[in-house]
Structures are given as C-alpha cells and as structure tokens.
C-alpha cells in the first residue's frame, strides 16, 4: 500500500490574498551552533509520522528539513538546515515564527542531559559509545504530539499514519510561507471539534480514539501546561483526560518536553525487544520496569539505545495485519 497522501484538501488558506502570501514569504531567521555533536535528522526523526506526513518534508539529499506546528501565537512553518561548520540555520514563517525560533535550542536537544547517563548492560553501553549524539528534543507543544499519539493507540503504524495524513489534509490549513505545496498544519483543537462523525469514519478512526481526541481538544489549552510541568507531573496531567493512559502520555512526553525517563509501558513490541536484547528472552511490562529501574531517571534513553543498536529479536509468527475501519 502506498504511504503517500491520497486525500484532496477541503479546508485551509488556499484562497489567501496574494499580497498576504508574499509578506508571509519573508522569513524570520535564527542561527544557532550547538556545543555538542548534533545529528539534525536523527533528533527530529521522532516527530515524523511516516513517509507521507503532511507536517514534515525532508529534502532529497537530507540537507534541509521542513516541519509545521501550532504555537501559542498561531501557525508556523520551520525550515532547518545545518552548515558544514555545525551551525544550524532556521527560517520560520507565520504568526508563530518568533516562538518557534525561540525554542530552536530545546527542539535540538540543548536541554537534554545525556552526559548523566550510566549504562548497566553491555549492549546499552556499546550503543551509548557508538551514538554520542543521541538526544531528546523538546517541541514545547503538547497538542501537536497528543493527537497523533492517540491515533496510534492499539493499531498498526500504517493505520495511524493514514488517519493522521487524511485528517491533516482535510482539516488542517496550508503551511504559511513558501513551504512545499503538499505541507499542511496539524488540525487545531477547534478544527478537530468541528469534524463530523462520518469524517472520522472516513479517516479510519474508531469511536474510542475519536472520543479521546475530542476530549483532549476540549481542554487542549489546559494540557499545554504539561510541557511546563515536565516529568511525571506533566504525564499525570495528561492522564486526567479519559482515554489517555500511560503509553500515550509517555509518547507525548518524549517529544513535547524531551522526557528521557518516559517509557512507553503498554507497548505491544517494546518489552519483547528489550527483554530479548538484555536478557535473551521476552518479558512483560512489570519485568521491564524492574529491569530498567537502574536507569532511572533516564529509562527511556536506555530503551532508545536498545532500539537504535541494530538488535533484532527472533520472529516466530506472522506479522500483525492492519485493519481498515473504513470498511467496517
């Protein structure tokens, strides 16, 4: 199945006045040189929801990355590229441009503390040595990470990414500035609350995930405080919303405030991968919690090292087949 967008956008700012579009094409610019080894594509990769993500475009040679996002001030498009001397040049468009540029260091992992990590297993130690640039970036924005995380609950990645693409294309605005034509903004909470029931079905979203997303949209302005609280307090705030559990809160925390301790307990694959990698056999969530205890407060960093090490667990059965809720 193709992973490219199949939808025709029915909303957005396509009819915007040409003079406004021309003024929007003048970017705000910031240059920033990190004091550490930076792999630009790697640190931003967790924010991408599949190859056809309308909020993300990477140049063919990997030299530049475009991403869109909501901010407290409005929409923003961000273009990033890294010079040979290590300086990152960021250009931003839209009413949220200044806010996006202010958060550039955090986005690229400046607030992370990988130097405080101590490995307790040979495989983790080897991955730590080979990947000194592995960092957790922070978008400082909860909503943009919360909606796709809910879409990923209890379904395959293929299903979730298809739903994300279709909702962005149908209900997200066009990206401000000279962003690639295919790019869209994540739908805002107000736009999501206006989506008719049949459009959720058309996007392949079942009732449980739809209810959770709408519940989040109703209190989205309050949930942004989770990024300010950070850590377990931030995750607990998210979990006050019906339909948001440990797994979803952790997925958001890893991206919205760079939480290196937020393990995605409840994941279908992670305990098995971690168990095989570190012990040589599969384990469950309770055993994984005990196994990762020495890594606290950087347990998710240990998981990331396992996932990035190249280790592959044995496979004994067929892969899980994706469902298409639109056919139900």
C-alpha positions as CSV (number, residue, x, y, z in Angstrom):
1,X,0.0,0.0,0.0
2,X,1.4,3.4,-0.9
3,X,2.4,5.7,2.0
4,X,1.8,8.9,0.1
5,X,-1.2,11.2,0.7
6,X,-4.4,10.2,-1.2
7,X,-6.7,13.0,0.0
8,X,-7.9,16.2,-1.5
9,X,-7.8,19.1,1.0
10,X,-11.2,20.7,1.5
11,X,-10.2,23.3,4.0
12,X,-7.3,25.7,4.6
13,X,-6.0,29.0,3.4
14,X,-5.7,28.2,-0.3
15,X,-7.6,31.4,-1.2
16,X,-5.4,33.7,0.8
17,X,-4.7,37.1,-0.7
18,X,-1.5,37.1,-2.8
19,X,-0.1,40.2,-1.0
20,X,-0.5,38.5,2.3
21,X,1.1,35.4,1.0
22,X,4.0,37.5,-0.4
23,X,4.6,39.2,3.0
24,X,4.4,35.8,4.7
25,X,7.2,34.6,2.4
26,X,9.7,36.8,4.3
27,X,11.1,34.6,7.0
28,X,12.4,35.3,10.4
29,X,15.9,33.8,10.8
30,X,18.0,32.4,13.6
31,X,21.4,30.8,13.5
32,X,22.5,28.6,16.4
33,X,25.6,26.5,16.9
34,X,25.2,23.7,19.4
35,X,28.1,22.9,21.7
36,X,27.7,19.2,21.2
37,X,27.7,16.7,18.3
38,X,24.3,17.0,16.5
39,X,22.6,14.7,14.0
40,X,19.8,17.0,12.8
41,X,17.8,14.4,11.0
42,X,18.1,11.9,13.9
43,X,17.0,14.2,16.6
44,X,14.0,15.4,14.6
45,X,13.0,11.9,13.4
46,X,10.7,11.0,16.3
47,X,8.4,13.9,15.2
48,X,7.8,12.5,11.8
49,X,4.7,10.3,11.4
50,X,5.6,8.2,8.4
51,X,6.9,9.0,4.9
52,X,3.7,10.8,3.9
53,X,3.4,13.0,7.0
54,X,2.0,16.4,5.7
55,X,3.6,18.3,8.6
56,X,7.1,17.2,7.6
57,X,9.2,17.3,4.4
58,X,12.8,16.4,4.0
59,X,14.9,17.5,1.0
60,X,16.0,14.6,-1.2
61,X,19.6,15.0,-0.1
62,X,18.7,15.4,3.6
63,X,20.2,18.9,3.6
64,X,17.0,20.7,4.8
65,X,14.0,19.7,6.9
66,X,10.7,21.4,6.9
67,X,8.1,21.0,9.7
68,X,4.9,22.7,10.6
69,X,3.3,23.2,14.0
70,X,0.9,25.2,16.1
71,X,2.2,27.6,18.7
72,X,0.6,29.9,21.4
73,X,0.8,32.7,18.8
74,X,-0.6,30.8,15.8
75,X,0.7,28.6,12.9
76,X,4.3,28.3,12.0
77,X,6.4,26.7,9.3
78,X,10.1,26.0,10.1
79,X,12.9,25.2,7.7
80,X,16.2,23.9,9.2
81,X,19.5,23.1,7.6
82,X,23.0,22.5,9.1
83,X,26.1,24.1,7.7
84,X,29.4,22.2,7.4
85,X,30.7,24.2,10.4
86,X,27.9,22.8,12.6
87,X,25.7,25.9,12.6
88,X,22.0,25.3,12.3
89,X,20.1,27.9,10.3
90,X,16.4,28.1,11.0
91,X,13.9,30.1,8.9
92,X,10.3,30.5,10.2
93,X,7.1,31.8,8.7
94,X,3.7,32.6,10.1
95,X,2.4,34.3,13.3
96,X,4.2,31.7,15.4
97,X,7.6,32.2,13.8
98,X,9.2,34.0,16.7
99,X,8.0,31.4,19.2
100,X,9.4,28.6,17.0
101,X,12.8,30.2,16.7
102,X,13.0,30.9,20.5
103,X,12.6,27.2,21.0
104,X,15.2,26.1,18.5
105,X,17.9,25.0,21.1
106,X,15.3,23.0,23.0
107,X,14.0,21.4,19.8
108,X,17.5,20.3,19.0
109,X,18.2,18.8,22.5
110,X,20.0,21.6,24.3
111,X,18.0,20.9,27.5
112,X,18.8,17.2,27.4
113,X,21.5,15.6,29.7
114,X,22.9,12.5,28.0
115,X,26.2,13.0,29.8
116,X,24.5,11.9,33.0
117,X,23.5,8.6,31.6
118,X,25.2,5.5,33.0
119,X,24.9,2.1,31.1
120,X,24.3,-1.1,33.1
121,X,24.2,-3.6,30.2
122,X,26.9,-4.4,27.6
123,X,24.6,-3.8,24.6
124,X,23.4,-0.4,26.0
125,X,27.0,0.6,26.8
126,X,28.1,-0.2,23.3
127,X,25.2,1.7,21.7
128,X,25.9,4.6,24.1
129,X,29.6,4.7,22.9
130,X,28.7,4.5,19.2
131,X,25.9,7.1,19.3
132,X,27.1,10.0,21.4
133,X,24.7,12.3,19.5
134,X,21.5,10.6,20.6
135,X,19.4,13.3,22.3
136,X,15.8,14.1,23.2
137,X,14.5,17.2,21.7
138,X,11.6,19.2,23.0
139,X,8.9,20.8,20.9
140,X,7.4,22.6,23.9
141,X,4.0,22.0,22.4
142,X,1.6,19.2,23.7
143,X,-1.3,19.3,21.2
144,X,0.7,18.6,18.1
145,X,2.1,15.4,19.7
146,X,-1.0,14.4,21.6
147,X,-3.3,14.0,18.6
148,X,-1.1,11.6,16.5
149,X,-0.2,9.7,19.7
150,X,-3.9,8.9,20.3
151,X,-4.3,7.9,16.7
152,X,-1.5,5.3,17.3
153,X,-3.3,3.6,20.2
154,X,-3.9,-0.1,19.7
155,X,-3.5,0.0,15.9
156,X,-0.6,-0.6,13.4
157,X,1.6,2.3,12.4
158,X,0.2,2.0,8.9
159,X,-3.4,2.6,10.1
160,X,-2.4,5.5,12.4
161,X,-0.3,7.3,9.8
162,X,-3.0,7.0,7.2
163,X,-5.5,8.6,9.6
164,X,-3.1,11.4,10.5
165,X,-2.5,12.2,6.9
166,X,-6.2,12.3,6.0
167,X,-7.2,14.5,9.0
168,X,-4.3,16.9,8.2
169,X,-5.3,17.1,4.5
170,X,-9.0,17.5,5.1
171,X,-9.0,19.8,8.1
172,X,-5.5,21.3,8.5
173,X,-4.6,24.7,7.0
174,X,-1.9,25.1,4.4
175,X,1.5,25.8,5.8
176,X,2.5,29.5,5.9
177,X,5.3,30.9,3.8
178,X,7.0,29.1,0.9
179,X,6.6,25.6,2.4
180,X,6.3,22.8,-0.1
181,X,2.8,22.7,-1.6
182,X,2.0,19.3,0.0
183,X,2.5,20.6,3.6
184,X,-0.3,21.1,6.0
185,X,-0.7,22.3,9.6
186,X,-1.9,19.8,12.3
187,X,-5.6,20.5,12.7
188,X,-6.2,22.8,15.7
189,X,-8.4,21.8,18.6
190,X,-11.2,23.9,17.3
191,X,-10.9,22.3,13.8
192,X,-11.0,18.9,15.4
193,X,-14.0,19.6,17.5
194,X,-15.9,20.6,14.3
195,X,-15.1,17.3,12.4
196,X,-18.4,15.4,11.7
197,X,-18.8,11.8,12.8
198,X,-18.7,10.4,9.3
199,X,-15.4,12.1,8.6
200,X,-13.8,10.3,11.5
201,X,-15.0,7.0,10.0
202,X,-13.8,8.1,6.5
203,X,-10.3,8.7,8.1
204,X,-10.3,5.2,9.6
205,X,-10.6,6.3,13.3
206,X,-12.7,4.2,15.6
207,X,-15.0,5.5,18.3
208,X,-12.7,5.0,21.2
209,X,-9.8,7.1,19.6
210,X,-12.3,9.7,18.3
211,X,-13.7,10.2,21.8
212,X,-10.2,10.5,23.3
213,X,-9.1,13.1,20.7
214,X,-12.2,15.2,21.1
215,X,-11.9,15.1,24.9
216,X,-8.3,16.3,24.5
217,X,-9.4,19.1,22.1
218,X,-11.9,20.3,24.6
219,X,-9.2,21.0,27.2
220,X,-6.2,21.4,24.9
221,X,-5.3,24.9,26.3
222,X,-5.0,23.4,29.8
223,X,-3.0,20.4,28.7
224,X,-0.2,22.7,27.3
225,X,0.8,23.2,31.0
226,X,2.1,19.6,31.0
227,X,5.1,20.7,29.0
228,X,5.8,23.4,31.6
229,X,5.5,20.8,34.5
230,X,7.5,18.2,32.7
231,X,8.4,14.8,34.1
232,X,5.9,12.6,35.9
233,X,3.8,15.7,36.8
234,X,3.3,16.5,33.2
235,X,2.4,12.9,32.3
236,X,-0.1,12.8,35.2
237,X,-1.8,15.9,34.0
238,X,-2.3,14.3,30.5
239,X,-3.7,11.2,32.1
240,X,-6.5,13.1,33.7
241,X,-8.2,13.1,30.2
242,X,-10.4,10.0,29.6
243,X,-8.7,7.8,27.0
244,X,-5.1,9.0,27.8
245,X,-3.1,6.3,29.6
246,X,0.5,5.6,30.5
247,X,1.6,4.7,26.9
248,X,0.1,7.8,25.3
249,X,1.3,10.2,28.0
250,X,4.8,8.8,27.6
251,X,4.8,9.1,23.8
252,X,3.8,12.8,24.2
253,X,6.3,13.5,27.0
254,X,9.2,12.1,24.9
255,X,8.6,14.6,22.2
256,X,6.9,17.6,23.8
257,X,9.3,18.1,26.7
258,X,12.1,15.7,25.9
259,X,11.4,13.3,28.8
260,X,14.2,10.8,28.8
261,X,12.5,8.8,31.6
262,X,9.1,8.4,30.0
263,X,9.0,4.7,29.0
264,X,6.0,3.7,26.8
265,X,4.7,1.0,29.1
266,X,1.8,-0.9,27.4
267,X,3.5,-1.0,24.0
268,X,3.0,-4.2,22.0
269,X,6.7,-4.5,21.0
270,X,9.0,-2.7,23.4
271,X,9.0,-5.2,26.3
272,X,9.8,-8.1,23.9
273,X,12.6,-6.2,22.2
274,X,14.1,-5.0,25.5
275,X,13.8,-8.5,27.0
276,X,15.5,-10.3,24.1
277,X,18.2,-7.6,23.8
278,X,19.2,-7.5,27.5
279,X,18.1,-10.9,28.9
280,X,17.8,-13.2,25.9
281,X,14.0,-13.8,26.3
282,X,10.7,-11.9,26.1
283,X,9.4,-10.1,29.2
284,X,6.3,-8.2,30.2
285,X,5.8,-4.6,31.4
286,X,6.3,-5.4,35.1
287,X,9.6,-7.2,34.3
288,X,10.7,-4.4,32.1
289,X,10.0,-1.8,34.8
290,X,12.3,-3.8,37.2
291,X,14.9,-4.3,34.5
292,X,15.1,-0.6,33.7
293,X,15.0,0.6,37.3
294,X,18.8,1.2,37.5
295,X,18.5,3.7,34.6
296,X,16.0,6.0,36.3
297,X,15.7,8.9,35.6
298,X,16.8,8.1,32.1
299,X,15.0,4.8,31.4
300,X,13.6,5.8,28.0
301,X,17.1,6.7,26.9
302,X,18.2,3.1,27.7
303,X,15.2,1.9,25.6
304,X,16.2,4.2,22.7
305,X,19.7,2.8,22.8
306,X,18.3,-0.7,22.6
307,X,16.1,0.3,19.6
308,X,19.0,2.1,17.9
309,X,21.6,-0.6,18.5
310,X,20.6,-2.7,15.5
311,X,19.4,-5.6,17.6
312,X,16.6,-7.6,16.1
313,X,14.5,-10.0,18.2
314,X,13.7,-13.5,16.8
315,X,10.4,-13.8,14.9
316,X,8.2,-16.8,15.4
317,X,4.9,-15.9,13.7
318,X,3.2,-13.8,11.1
319,X,3.1,-10.0,11.4
320,X,0.0,-8.3,12.7
321,X,-2.3,-7.3,9.9
322,X,-3.6,-3.8,9.8
323,X,-7.4,-3.2,9.9
324,X,-9.3,-0.7,7.8
325,X,-12.0,0.8,10.0
326,X,-13.5,2.5,6.9
327,X,-14.7,-0.9,5.7
328,X,-16.5,-1.7,9.0
